[in-house]
Amino acid sequence: MKYIKNKNFLKFFIPSLIGAFLFVTPINQGGNLTIPVAVFANALLNFMGDASTVVICALISASAITTLVHKFVGIKFISNNPKLNNLFTLTPFWFCVRMTGFVFALMFLFGFGPEIIVGGNTGGMVINDLMPILVCVFFLAGILLSLLLDYGLLDFCGALLIKLMRPVFNLPGRSALDCVASWLGDGSIGVLLTSKQYENGFYSKREATVIATTFSAVSITFALVVISEVGLEHMFLPFYGVVSVAGIVAAIIVPKLPPLSKVPDTYYTEQAHREDIPKGKTSFQYGMELALAKGEKAPGIGRFVKSGMENVIEMWFGTLPVILAMGTIALIIAEYTPVFKILGMPFIPLYQLLGVPEAAAASQTVIIGFADMFLPSVIASGFASEMTKFVVAATSVTQLIYMSEIGSIIMGSKIPVSLKDLFIIYIERTLVTLPVIAVFAHFLF
């Protein structure tokens, strides 16, 4: 009762309640479990309709052209704004990535280019199947994430969950909310939430990297799509149960291995925020203290909208070119070269050791998932063994990092992780989760 009487309570409680409803409250839509912000994103996608490709190409073009002009001429208002200057002043590598995305966008916008780039299994899949919903998610998440970040909800939940997350995962309590947002909504939402928390000094480099590569779980809805692709949708409950157990095992083990174990606990900003419960206070008391302090400084409607639009611009202009460029290149390698098949060959003895049928065929799916999470299930749909289909589908979901979306979003964010490190983490997650999945599969089949 004493907290309710505090004048800052409503400034914390009402926006946080709305944020919790939008991002972490499960609702049933058409028989599928999802979250309201994902429903709104799909509604926005339906509203855009066939114009989505034009919108994506226009945003990527605007990003690239602004970058070029600022690089060679200089744009004063961008130079005077630290956020915008950081967005449009790039290293040579990221400049090349953004320009590559621009060239690909022009090909789709004006209908030219080789099949290897614009085909339905490469760039066409990225821009037509993956990116339209991301544009909508970025817009809504960019505007609305402030409800989780700036009004005290994460501070409150972080204090409540610190006694779970610190001992088990060596992470701040608030990281549990990133996982819930991913699990119920979309992995991209979890990465965006993690990135903003890192930029604001609530996660160290190590924590942000671990959370983005470990806790940005695949949504329940997409997991259902994956298991349906291999014709085992009737086994969804045991499938997601096995995925959850394997994911928890990976979340405990993989961060203790290089490269994640080598990432320093330094911060993006000079002002770091550590979650340590003071002596003499309960988790709830400390959480309310933090939440009310945040509520006192909470932004009004004007600042809320301004900050939200800045987030949207950063996501659209900074991340979309990366997704189109790197996602397309990854799928070109998967579709037109034997690279992923060759890289998968060392996994044949592992599949044989684990007693998984069709070991040689299953091994081809291991590395190809790094390009896109859905590709292993597409390949496995033609397998004869239901056990192998189950193992491949579950492994693809627990691998988490795929360059057509999540990997590109991580690399396009401020989270400090390289492509090489992402691939190593991907392999480590595979080696940790595959035996767990195979053991359960032997009990189920």
C-alpha positions as CSV (number, residue, x, y, z in Angstrom):
1,M,0.0,0.0,0.0
2,K,2.8,2.4,0.8
3,Y,4.1,2.1,-2.8
4,I,0.7,2.9,-4.3
5,K,0.6,6.2,-2.3
6,N,3.9,7.2,-3.9
7,K,3.3,9.8,-6.7
8,N,5.6,8.0,-9.1
9,F,3.8,4.7,-8.7
10,L,1.3,5.4,-11.5
11,K,4.0,6.7,-13.8
12,F,5.7,3.3,-13.4
13,F,2.7,1.1,-13.2
14,I,0.4,2.1,-16.1
15,P,3.1,2.3,-18.9
16,S,4.7,-0.9,-17.5
17,L,1.4,-2.7,-17.5
18,I,0.8,-1.7,-21.1
19,G,4.3,-2.8,-22.0
20,A,3.9,-6.1,-20.3
21,F,0.7,-6.7,-22.1
22,L,2.1,-5.8,-25.5
23,F,5.4,-7.7,-25.3
24,V,5.2,-10.6,-22.8
25,T,1.5,-11.5,-22.4
26,P,0.5,-14.6,-24.3
27,I,-2.7,-14.5,-26.3
28,N,-4.4,-17.0,-28.6
29,Q,-4.7,-16.0,-32.2
30,G,-6.1,-18.6,-34.6
31,G,-5.1,-21.4,-32.3
32,N,-1.5,-20.1,-32.1
33,L,0.2,-18.6,-29.0
34,T,1.6,-15.2,-29.7
35,I,1.9,-11.7,-28.2
36,P,-0.1,-8.5,-29.0
37,V,2.8,-6.7,-30.6
38,A,3.3,-9.6,-33.0
39,V,-0.4,-9.4,-33.9
40,F,-0.1,-5.7,-34.6
41,A,3.0,-6.4,-36.7
42,N,1.0,-8.9,-38.8
43,A,-1.8,-6.4,-39.2
44,L,0.6,-3.8,-40.4
45,L,2.1,-6.3,-42.8
46,N,-1.3,-7.0,-44.2
47,F,-2.0,-3.3,-44.6
48,M,1.3,-2.9,-46.6
49,G,0.4,-5.8,-48.8
50,D,2.3,-5.9,-52.1
51,A,3.9,-2.5,-51.4
52,S,6.2,-4.1,-48.8
53,T,9.1,-4.7,-51.2
54,V,9.0,-1.1,-52.4
55,V,9.0,0.1,-48.8
56,I,12.0,-2.1,-47.9
57,C,14.0,-1.0,-51.0
58,A,13.1,2.7,-50.4
59,L,14.4,2.5,-46.8
60,I,17.6,0.7,-47.8
61,S,18.2,3.2,-50.6
62,A,17.6,6.1,-48.3
63,S,20.1,4.7,-45.8
64,A,22.7,4.1,-48.4
65,I,22.3,7.5,-50.2
66,T,22.4,9.4,-46.9
67,T,25.6,7.4,-45.9
68,L,27.2,8.3,-49.3
69,V,26.4,12.0,-49.1
70,H,27.5,12.2,-45.4
71,K,30.7,10.4,-46.2
72,F,31.8,12.5,-49.2
73,V,30.1,15.9,-48.6
74,G,29.1,16.0,-44.9
75,I,25.6,16.7,-43.5
76,K,25.7,19.2,-40.7
77,F,22.7,18.1,-38.7
78,I,24.0,14.5,-38.8
79,S,27.4,15.5,-37.6
80,N,25.9,17.4,-34.7
81,N,23.7,14.5,-33.6
82,P,25.8,11.7,-32.0
83,K,23.2,9.0,-32.7
84,L,22.8,9.9,-36.3
85,N,26.5,10.4,-36.8
86,N,27.2,7.0,-35.4
87,L,24.5,5.6,-37.7
88,F,25.9,7.1,-40.9
89,T,29.6,7.1,-40.2
90,L,30.8,3.6,-40.9
91,T,34.0,1.5,-41.0
92,P,35.1,0.3,-44.5
93,F,33.6,-3.2,-43.9
94,W,30.1,-2.0,-42.8
95,F,30.2,0.7,-45.6
96,C,30.6,-2.1,-48.1
97,V,27.9,-4.2,-46.5
98,R,25.4,-1.3,-46.6
99,M,26.3,-0.5,-50.2
100,T,25.9,-4.2,-51.1
101,G,22.4,-4.1,-49.6
102,F,21.7,-1.0,-51.6
103,V,22.7,-2.7,-54.9
104,F,20.6,-5.7,-54.1
105,A,17.7,-3.4,-53.2
106,L,18.0,-1.6,-56.6
107,M,17.8,-5.0,-58.3
108,F,14.6,-5.9,-56.7
109,L,13.1,-2.4,-57.1
110,F,13.8,-2.2,-60.8
111,G,13.5,-5.9,-61.6
112,F,17.0,-6.7,-62.9
113,G,19.9,-8.8,-61.8
114,P,21.1,-12.5,-62.0
115,E,18.9,-15.3,-60.7
116,I,21.6,-16.2,-58.3
117,I,20.8,-13.0,-56.4
118,V,17.2,-12.3,-57.0
119,G,15.9,-15.9,-57.1
120,G,13.3,-17.2,-54.8
121,N,15.7,-19.4,-52.9
122,T,18.2,-16.6,-52.2
123,G,17.6,-12.8,-52.2
124,G,14.0,-13.3,-53.1
125,M,13.4,-15.4,-50.0
126,V,15.1,-12.7,-47.8
127,I,13.2,-9.7,-49.2
128,N,9.9,-11.3,-49.9
129,D,9.5,-13.8,-47.0
130,L,11.7,-12.6,-44.1
131,M,12.1,-8.8,-44.3
132,P,8.4,-7.6,-44.7
133,I,7.5,-8.7,-41.2
134,L,10.8,-7.4,-39.8
135,V,10.1,-3.9,-41.1
136,C,6.8,-4.0,-39.2
137,V,8.4,-5.5,-36.0
138,F,11.1,-2.9,-36.1
139,F,8.6,-0.1,-36.4
140,L,6.4,-1.3,-33.5
141,A,9.2,-2.5,-31.3
142,G,11.1,0.8,-31.9
143,I,8.2,2.9,-30.8
144,L,6.9,0.7,-28.0
145,L,10.1,-0.8,-26.4
146,S,10.3,2.4,-24.3
147,L,7.4,1.0,-22.3
148,L,9.7,-1.8,-21.1
149,L,12.9,0.2,-20.9
150,D,12.0,3.7,-19.6
151,Y,9.2,3.3,-17.0
152,G,10.7,0.8,-14.5
153,L,9.4,-2.6,-15.6
154,L,12.8,-4.0,-16.4
155,D,14.3,-2.6,-13.3
156,F,11.5,-4.2,-11.2
157,C,11.6,-7.6,-12.9
158,G,15.4,-7.5,-12.9
159,A,15.5,-7.2,-9.1
160,L,13.0,-10.0,-8.7
161,L,14.8,-12.4,-10.9
162,I,18.4,-11.6,-10.1
163,K,18.5,-14.5,-7.6
164,L,17.7,-16.9,-10.4
165,M,19.6,-15.5,-13.4
166,R,22.9,-14.6,-11.6
167,P,23.6,-18.0,-10.0
168,V,22.4,-20.1,-13.0
169,F,23.4,-18.0,-16.0
170,N,25.6,-15.3,-14.5
171,L,23.3,-12.7,-16.1
172,P,21.2,-9.8,-14.8
173,G,17.7,-10.6,-13.8
174,R,16.2,-8.4,-16.4
175,S,17.6,-10.7,-19.1
176,A,14.8,-13.1,-18.4
177,L,12.4,-10.6,-20.0
178,D,14.4,-10.7,-23.2
179,C,13.9,-14.4,-23.4
180,V,10.2,-14.2,-22.7
181,A,9.7,-11.6,-25.4
182,S,11.6,-13.8,-27.9
183,W,9.8,-17.0,-26.8
184,L,6.3,-15.6,-27.1
185,G,6.9,-13.1,-29.9
186,D,10.0,-13.2,-32.1
187,G,13.7,-13.6,-31.6
188,S,14.4,-10.3,-33.3
189,I,12.4,-8.5,-30.6
190,G,14.7,-10.1,-28.0
191,V,17.9,-9.0,-29.9
192,L,16.5,-5.4,-30.2
193,L,15.7,-5.3,-26.5
194,T,19.1,-6.6,-25.6
195,S,20.9,-4.1,-27.9
196,K,19.0,-1.1,-26.4
197,Q,19.8,-2.3,-22.9
198,Y,23.5,-2.7,-23.8
199,E,23.6,0.9,-25.3
200,N,22.0,2.2,-22.1
201,G,24.6,0.6,-19.8
202,F,22.4,-2.1,-18.3
203,Y,24.4,-5.0,-19.9
204,S,28.1,-5.4,-20.2
205,K,29.7,-6.5,-23.5
206,R,29.8,-10.1,-22.2
207,E,26.2,-10.0,-20.9
208,A,24.8,-8.5,-24.1
209,T,26.6,-11.0,-26.3
210,V,25.6,-13.9,-24.3
211,I,21.9,-12.8,-24.1
212,A,21.7,-12.1,-27.8
213,T,23.2,-15.4,-28.9
214,T,21.7,-17.5,-26.1
215,F,18.4,-16.1,-25.0
216,S,16.9,-14.8,-28.2
217,A,14.9,-18.0,-28.4
218,V,12.8,-19.0,-31.4
219,S,9.1,-18.1,-30.9
220,I,6.6,-20.8,-30.2
221,T,4.8,-19.9,-33.5
222,F,7.9,-20.4,-35.7
223,A,8.8,-23.6,-33.8
224,L,5.4,-24.9,-34.9
225,V,6.1,-24.0,-38.5
226,V,9.4,-25.9,-38.3
227,I,7.9,-29.1,-36.9
228,S,5.0,-28.9,-39.3
229,E,7.4,-28.7,-42.3
230,V,8.7,-32.1,-41.4
231,G,5.2,-33.5,-40.9
232,L,5.4,-34.0,-37.1
233,E,3.1,-31.3,-35.9
234,H,1.2,-33.9,-33.8
235,M,4.4,-34.1,-31.7
236,F,4.7,-30.3,-31.0
237,L,4.4,-30.5,-27.2
238,P,7.3,-33.0,-26.8
239,F,9.2,-31.3,-29.5
240,Y,9.1,-27.9,-27.8
241,G,9.8,-29.5,-24.4
242,V,13.0,-31.1,-25.8
243,V,13.9,-27.8,-27.5
244,S,13.5,-26.0,-24.2
245,V,15.6,-28.5,-22.2
246,A,18.4,-28.4,-24.8
247,G,18.2,-24.6,-24.9
248,I,18.7,-24.4,-21.2
249,V,21.6,-26.8,-21.2
250,A,23.2,-24.7,-24.0
251,A,22.5,-21.4,-22.0
252,I,24.5,-22.9,-19.1
253,I,27.4,-24.4,-21.0
254,V,28.1,-22.3,-24.1
255,P,28.8,-19.0,-22.3
256,K,31.5,-20.7,-20.3
257,L,33.4,-21.6,-23.6
258,P,35.4,-19.2,-25.8
259,P,34.6,-16.9,-27.5
260,L,31.8,-15.9,-25.1
261,S,33.9,-16.6,-22.0
262,K,36.6,-14.2,-23.4
263,V,34.3,-11.2,-23.9
264,P,35.1,-8.6,-21.2
265,D,32.7,-7.3,-18.7
266,T,33.1,-3.7,-19.9
267,Y,30.3,-1.3,-20.8
268,Y,29.2,0.6,-23.8
269,T,28.6,3.7,-21.7
270,E,30.7,5.2,-18.9
271,Q,27.7,5.0,-16.6
272,A,27.0,1.3,-15.9
273,H,24.0,0.0,-14.0
274,R,24.6,-3.1,-11.8
275,E,21.8,-5.1,-10.2
276,D,23.0,-5.8,-6.7
277,I,20.4,-6.1,-3.9
278,P,21.4,-3.9,-0.9
279,K,21.7,-5.6,2.4
280,G,18.5,-5.4,4.5
281,K,16.2,-5.2,1.5
282,T,14.1,-7.9,-0.2
283,S,14.1,-8.3,-4.0
284,F,10.6,-6.8,-4.1
285,Q,11.6,-3.8,-2.0
286,Y,14.6,-3.1,-4.1
287,G,12.7,-3.6,-7.3
288,M,10.0,-1.1,-6.3
289,E,12.7,1.4,-5.3
290,L,14.3,1.1,-8.7
291,A,11.0,1.2,-10.5
292,L,9.7,4.3,-8.7
293,A,13.0,6.1,-9.3
294,K,12.7,5.3,-13.0
295,G,9.0,6.5,-12.9
296,E,10.1,9.8,-11.5
297,K,12.3,10.4,-14.6
298,A,10.0,8.7,-17.1
299,P,9.6,10.5,-20.4
300,G,6.4,12.3,-21.3
301,I,4.4,11.6,-24.6
302,G,6.6,14.0,-26.6
303,R,9.9,12.4,-25.5
304,F,8.4,8.9,-25.8
305,V,7.5,9.5,-29.5
306,K,10.7,11.2,-30.3
307,S,12.8,8.5,-28.7
308,G,10.7,5.8,-30.4
309,M,11.2,7.3,-33.9
310,E,14.9,7.6,-33.3
311,N,14.9,3.9,-32.5
312,V,12.9,3.0,-35.6
313,I,15.2,5.0,-37.9
314,E,18.2,3.3,-36.3
315,M,16.7,-0.1,-36.9
316,W,15.5,0.6,-40.4
317,F,18.5,2.4,-41.7
318,G,21.2,0.4,-39.8
319,T,19.9,-3.1,-39.8
320,L,17.8,-3.6,-43.0
321,P,20.7,-3.3,-45.4
322,V,22.7,-5.8,-43.3
323,I,19.9,-8.3,-43.4
324,L,19.4,-8.1,-47.2
325,A,23.2,-8.2,-48.0
326,M,24.4,-10.9,-45.5
327,G,21.2,-12.9,-45.7
328,T,21.3,-13.1,-49.5
329,I,25.0,-13.9,-49.6
330,A,24.6,-16.7,-47.0
331,L,21.7,-18.2,-49.0
332,I,23.7,-18.0,-52.2
333,I,26.5,-20.0,-50.6
334,A,23.9,-22.5,-49.3
335,E,22.1,-22.8,-52.7
336,Y,24.9,-22.7,-55.2
337,T,28.0,-24.1,-53.5
338,P,28.8,-27.4,-51.7
339,V,30.4,-25.4,-48.8
340,F,27.8,-26.3,-46.2
341,K,27.6,-29.9,-47.3
342,I,31.4,-30.2,-47.0
343,L,31.4,-28.5,-43.6
344,G,28.7,-30.8,-42.4
345,M,30.7,-34.0,-43.2
346,P,32.6,-34.1,-39.9
347,F,29.2,-34.4,-38.1
348,I,28.5,-37.8,-39.8
349,P,30.4,-39.8,-37.1
350,L,28.6,-37.8,-34.4
351,Y,25.2,-38.7,-35.8
352,Q,26.2,-42.3,-36.2
353,L,27.5,-42.4,-32.6
354,L,24.2,-40.9,-31.4
355,G,22.3,-43.6,-33.3
356,V,20.5,-41.2,-35.6
357,P,19.3,-42.9,-38.8
358,E,20.3,-41.4,-42.2
359,A,23.4,-39.9,-40.6
360,A,25.0,-38.7,-43.9
361,A,21.9,-36.9,-45.1
362,A,21.3,-35.4,-41.6
363,S,24.9,-34.0,-41.5
364,Q,24.2,-31.8,-44.5
365,T,21.6,-29.9,-42.5
366,V,23.9,-29.0,-39.7
367,I,25.8,-26.0,-41.2
368,I,23.2,-24.9,-43.7
369,G,21.1,-23.7,-40.8
370,F,23.7,-21.0,-40.3
371,A,22.3,-19.5,-43.5
372,D,18.7,-19.8,-42.6
373,M,16.9,-21.7,-39.8
374,F,14.2,-23.0,-42.0
375,L,16.5,-24.7,-44.6
376,P,17.3,-27.8,-42.4
377,S,13.6,-28.6,-42.1
378,V,13.0,-28.2,-45.8
379,I,15.8,-30.7,-46.5
380,A,14.7,-33.0,-43.7
381,S,11.1,-33.1,-45.0
382,G,12.3,-35.6,-47.6
383,F,13.9,-38.0,-45.1
384,A,12.3,-41.4,-44.4
385,S,13.1,-41.6,-40.7
386,E,10.7,-39.7,-38.4
387,M,13.4,-39.7,-35.7
388,T,15.9,-38.0,-38.0
389,K,13.3,-35.4,-39.0
390,F,12.6,-34.7,-35.3
391,V,16.3,-34.4,-34.5
392,V,17.1,-32.1,-37.4
393,A,14.1,-29.9,-36.7
394,A,14.8,-29.6,-33.0
395,T,18.5,-28.9,-33.6
396,S,17.8,-26.2,-36.2
397,V,15.6,-24.4,-33.6
398,T,18.2,-24.6,-30.8
399,Q,21.1,-23.4,-33.0
400,L,19.4,-19.9,-32.9
401,I,21.9,-18.0,-34.9
402,Y,21.1,-17.7,-38.6
403,M,22.4,-15.1,-41.0
404,S,19.2,-14.4,-42.9
405,E,17.7,-12.8,-39.8
406,I,19.0,-13.1,-36.2
407,G,22.7,-13.2,-37.1
408,S,22.4,-10.1,-39.4
409,I,20.4,-8.2,-36.8
410,I,23.1,-8.9,-34.1
411,M,25.8,-7.8,-36.5
412,G,23.9,-4.7,-37.4
413,S,23.4,-3.8,-33.8
414,K,25.9,-2.3,-31.3
415,I,26.5,-5.7,-29.7
416,P,30.2,-6.5,-30.2
417,V,30.4,-9.8,-31.9
418,S,32.1,-10.7,-35.2
419,L,30.9,-13.1,-38.0
420,K,33.6,-15.6,-37.0
421,D,32.5,-15.6,-33.4
422,L,28.9,-16.0,-34.4
423,F,29.8,-19.1,-36.4
424,I,31.9,-20.6,-33.6
425,I,29.0,-20.0,-31.1
426,Y,26.7,-21.6,-33.7
427,I,28.9,-24.8,-33.8
428,E,29.2,-24.9,-30.0
429,R,25.4,-24.7,-29.6
430,T,25.1,-27.5,-32.2
431,L,27.6,-29.7,-30.4
432,V,25.9,-29.1,-27.0
433,T,22.3,-29.4,-28.0
434,L,22.5,-32.3,-30.6
435,P,23.3,-35.0,-28.0
436,V,20.6,-33.8,-25.7
437,I,18.0,-33.9,-28.5
438,A,19.2,-37.3,-29.7
439,V,18.8,-38.9,-26.3
440,F,15.2,-37.6,-25.9
441,A,14.5,-38.7,-29.5
442,H,15.5,-42.3,-28.7
443,F,12.8,-42.3,-25.9
444,L,10.2,-40.8,-28.2
445,F,10.7,-43.0,-31.3
